Amino acid sequence: MKKGKSTYQFPINVDPNVAHQTIMNWLGANSFELKQKDGQYYYQYSDPIVGKRLFEFYLQPGMVTINAYIGKYKKPYLLDDSFAGSVPKSAYKQILAPLFQTLSSYNVPGQPGDVSSAAPGNGSPYGGAATGWPQPAPNDYGDFAGSAEKTNEKLAIAGFVISIIGLLLSFVGYTYGVLLYVLEFYFASRGIRSKRKGFAIATYVVAGVSILILVGTIFLYALL
């Protein structure tokens, strides 16, 4: 993976407070937390499977600049299209898409460009809101939260499908391997937060049965 921060710039001709509030809504809906390192502020979401997602934003007159990357604050990695780290990068870009779409709609023609070599400038990480953050707008927050909900629902169903396939294969002597069992439990952990939590619970049960069959098969082979 290439080191660095993927930087995205969005020209805007709306009140900067609108862009600031939109970004804060997105951060809240996706459970990012404010962090501080060496006097610098950034936002971070930690996930046991896809790792850490880091986010910075700066507001300047007529421009929003966003730095998005994975890894660590002092060891960032670009959200490029290379194969290395493709899963966490793809997952992060997927949740960034609704935010980028909203920022692009603020009377800006075209799509945002990835200008990874661009400097973020001297804008405030709080978007210029020195005296406090505005409260989330219900509509914006609901849109972003709804997008996150849909993602979790899809993961709940995907985890259930994978667990069923794994269970069927276990009866004929085939196993997925540890990595896919980890994915099953990860998808279930995400899906349990959604309206499809029934699928997530079923995934836990089916995956557990598959593991028991696997352990029993290994034990029988050891006895023979």
C-alpha positions as CSV (number, residue, x, y, z in Angstrom):
1,M,0.0,0.0,0.0
2,K,1.2,3.5,-0.8
3,K,1.7,5.8,2.2
4,G,-0.1,9.2,2.2
5,K,-3.6,10.7,2.6
6,S,-6.1,10.7,-0.2
7,T,-7.2,14.3,-0.5
8,Y,-10.5,15.4,-2.1
9,Q,-11.5,19.0,-2.8
10,F,-15.1,20.3,-3.3
11,P,-15.7,23.8,-4.5
12,I,-18.9,25.2,-2.9
13,N,-20.9,28.3,-3.2
14,V,-23.2,27.8,-0.2
15,D,-22.9,28.9,3.4
16,P,-19.8,27.1,4.8
17,N,-21.8,26.3,7.9
18,V,-24.0,24.1,5.7
19,A,-21.0,22.1,4.5
20,H,-19.7,21.9,8.0
21,Q,-23.0,20.7,9.4
22,T,-23.2,18.1,6.6
23,I,-19.8,16.7,7.4
24,M,-20.6,16.5,11.2
25,N,-23.8,14.7,10.4
26,W,-21.9,12.1,8.3
27,L,-19.3,11.7,11.0
28,G,-21.9,11.1,13.7
29,A,-24.0,8.7,11.6
30,N,-20.8,6.6,10.9
31,S,-19.6,6.6,14.5
32,F,-16.4,8.6,14.0
33,E,-14.8,10.0,17.1
34,L,-12.7,13.1,17.5
35,K,-9.0,12.5,18.2
36,Q,-6.0,14.7,18.9
37,K,-2.4,14.0,18.1
38,D,0.5,16.4,18.5
39,G,-1.9,19.3,18.7
40,Q,-3.7,18.3,15.5
41,Y,-7.4,17.2,15.3
42,Y,-8.8,14.3,13.2
43,Y,-11.6,11.8,13.3
44,Q,-11.3,8.1,13.6
45,Y,-13.4,5.0,13.4
46,S,-11.9,1.7,14.6
47,D,-13.1,-1.7,13.3
48,P,-11.8,-5.1,14.3
49,I,-11.7,-6.4,10.7
50,V,-11.1,-3.5,8.4
51,G,-8.9,-1.6,10.8
52,K,-8.9,2.2,11.4
53,R,-10.5,4.8,9.1
54,L,-9.2,8.3,9.6
55,F,-10.7,11.6,8.4
56,E,-9.8,15.2,8.4
57,F,-11.6,18.2,6.9
58,Y,-10.9,21.8,6.3
59,L,-13.1,24.7,5.2
60,Q,-11.8,27.6,3.3
61,P,-13.7,30.3,1.4
62,G,-15.5,28.5,-1.4
63,M,-13.7,25.1,-0.8
64,V,-14.0,22.0,1.3
65,T,-10.9,19.8,1.6
66,I,-11.1,16.3,3.0
67,N,-8.3,13.9,3.8
68,A,-9.3,10.3,4.1
69,Y,-7.0,7.4,4.8
70,I,-6.5,4.1,6.6
71,G,-3.7,3.0,8.9
72,K,-2.6,5.4,11.6
73,Y,-2.4,9.2,11.9
74,K,1.4,9.1,11.7
75,K,1.4,6.2,9.2
76,P,-1.4,6.9,6.7
77,Y,-2.2,4.9,3.6
78,L,-3.9,6.2,0.5
79,L,-7.4,5.0,-0.6
80,D,-6.0,4.0,-4.0
81,D,-7.0,1.2,-6.3
82,S,-4.0,-1.1,-5.6
83,F,-4.7,-4.7,-4.6
84,A,-3.0,-4.4,-1.2
85,G,-5.5,-3.5,1.4
86,S,-8.3,-3.5,-1.1
87,V,-11.0,-4.7,1.3
88,P,-10.6,-1.9,3.9
89,K,-10.1,0.7,1.3
90,S,-13.1,-0.3,-0.7
91,A,-15.3,-0.5,2.4
92,Y,-14.2,3.0,3.4
93,K,-14.8,4.5,0.0
94,Q,-18.2,3.0,0.0
95,I,-19.3,4.9,3.1
96,L,-17.6,8.1,1.9
97,A,-19.7,8.0,-1.3
98,P,-22.9,9.5,0.2
99,L,-20.9,12.4,1.8
100,F,-19.1,13.1,-1.5
101,Q,-22.4,13.1,-3.4
102,T,-23.9,15.6,-1.0
103,L,-21.0,17.9,-1.1
104,S,-20.9,17.7,-4.9
105,S,-24.6,18.8,-4.9
106,Y,-23.7,22.2,-3.4
107,N,-23.9,24.0,-6.8
108,V,-20.7,22.4,-8.0
109,P,-20.5,21.0,-11.6
110,G,-18.9,17.6,-12.1
111,Q,-17.6,15.1,-9.7
112,P,-14.9,15.5,-7.0
113,G,-11.4,14.7,-8.0
114,D,-8.8,12.8,-6.1
115,V,-5.9,15.2,-5.7
116,S,-3.8,13.2,-3.3
117,S,-0.7,15.4,-3.7
118,A,-2.6,18.6,-2.9
119,A,-2.0,20.4,0.4
120,P,-5.0,20.7,2.7
121,G,-4.4,24.4,3.3
122,N,-4.8,26.4,6.5
123,G,-8.4,25.8,7.1
124,S,-9.8,24.9,10.5
125,P,-10.4,21.1,11.2
126,Y,-13.6,22.3,12.8
127,G,-14.6,24.0,9.5
128,G,-14.1,27.4,11.0
129,A,-16.6,26.8,13.9
130,A,-14.4,28.1,16.7
131,T,-17.1,28.5,19.3
132,G,-18.8,25.2,18.9
133,W,-20.4,22.7,16.5
134,P,-23.8,23.1,15.0
135,Q,-26.4,20.6,15.9
136,P,-27.1,17.9,13.3
137,A,-29.8,18.7,10.8
138,P,-32.5,15.9,11.0
139,N,-32.8,15.4,7.3
140,D,-29.0,15.2,6.6
141,Y,-28.3,13.0,9.6
142,G,-31.2,10.7,8.7
143,D,-29.9,10.3,5.1
144,F,-26.4,9.3,6.3
145,A,-27.8,7.1,9.0
146,G,-30.1,5.4,6.5
147,S,-27.1,4.7,4.2
148,A,-25.2,3.1,7.1
149,E,-28.3,1.1,8.0
150,K,-28.6,-0.3,4.4
151,T,-24.9,-1.3,4.4
152,N,-25.4,-3.2,7.7
153,E,-28.5,-4.9,6.4
154,K,-26.6,-6.1,3.3
155,L,-23.8,-7.4,5.5
156,A,-26.4,-9.3,7.7
157,I,-27.8,-11.0,4.6
158,A,-24.4,-11.7,3.1
159,G,-23.1,-13.2,6.3
160,F,-26.2,-15.5,6.6
161,V,-25.7,-16.7,3.0
162,I,-22.0,-17.4,3.5
163,S,-22.8,-19.3,6.7
164,I,-25.4,-21.5,5.0
165,I,-23.0,-22.4,2.2
166,G,-20.3,-23.1,4.8
167,L,-22.6,-25.4,6.7
168,L,-23.6,-27.3,3.6
169,L,-20.0,-27.8,2.6
170,S,-19.1,-28.9,6.1
171,F,-21.4,-31.9,5.8
172,V,-19.4,-33.1,2.8
173,G,-16.0,-32.6,4.3
174,Y,-15.2,-29.1,3.0
175,T,-14.3,-26.1,5.2
176,Y,-13.9,-22.4,4.3
177,G,-10.9,-21.7,6.5
178,V,-10.4,-19.4,9.4
179,L,-10.6,-16.2,7.3
180,L,-14.2,-16.7,6.1
181,Y,-15.3,-17.8,9.5
182,V,-14.0,-14.4,10.8
183,L,-15.9,-12.7,8.0
184,E,-19.1,-14.5,8.9
185,F,-18.9,-13.2,12.5
186,Y,-17.9,-9.8,11.4
187,F,-20.8,-9.5,9.0
188,A,-23.1,-10.7,11.8
189,S,-21.7,-8.1,14.2
190,R,-22.5,-5.4,11.7
191,G,-25.9,-6.8,10.9
192,I,-27.0,-7.1,14.5
193,R,-27.2,-3.3,14.5
194,S,-29.7,-3.3,11.7
195,K,-33.3,-4.2,11.1
196,R,-32.0,-7.5,9.6
197,K,-30.6,-8.6,13.0
198,G,-32.6,-11.9,12.7
199,F,-30.2,-12.8,9.8
200,A,-27.3,-11.8,12.0
201,I,-28.4,-14.0,14.9
202,A,-28.9,-16.9,12.5
203,T,-25.4,-16.4,11.1
204,Y,-24.0,-16.7,14.6
205,V,-25.9,-19.9,15.2
206,V,-25.1,-21.5,11.8
207,A,-21.4,-20.5,11.9
208,G,-21.2,-22.0,15.4
209,V,-22.7,-25.3,14.2
210,S,-20.2,-25.3,11.3
211,I,-17.3,-24.8,13.6
212,L,-18.6,-27.6,15.9
213,I,-18.8,-30.0,12.9
214,L,-15.3,-29.0,11.9
215,V,-13.9,-29.6,15.4
216,G,-15.8,-32.9,15.5
217,T,-14.4,-34.0,12.1
218,I,-10.8,-33.1,13.2
219,F,-11.3,-35.1,16.4
220,L,-12.6,-38.1,14.6
221,Y,-9.6,-38.0,12.2
222,A,-7.3,-37.8,15.1
223,L,-8.8,-41.0,16.6
224,L,-8.5,-43.0,13.4
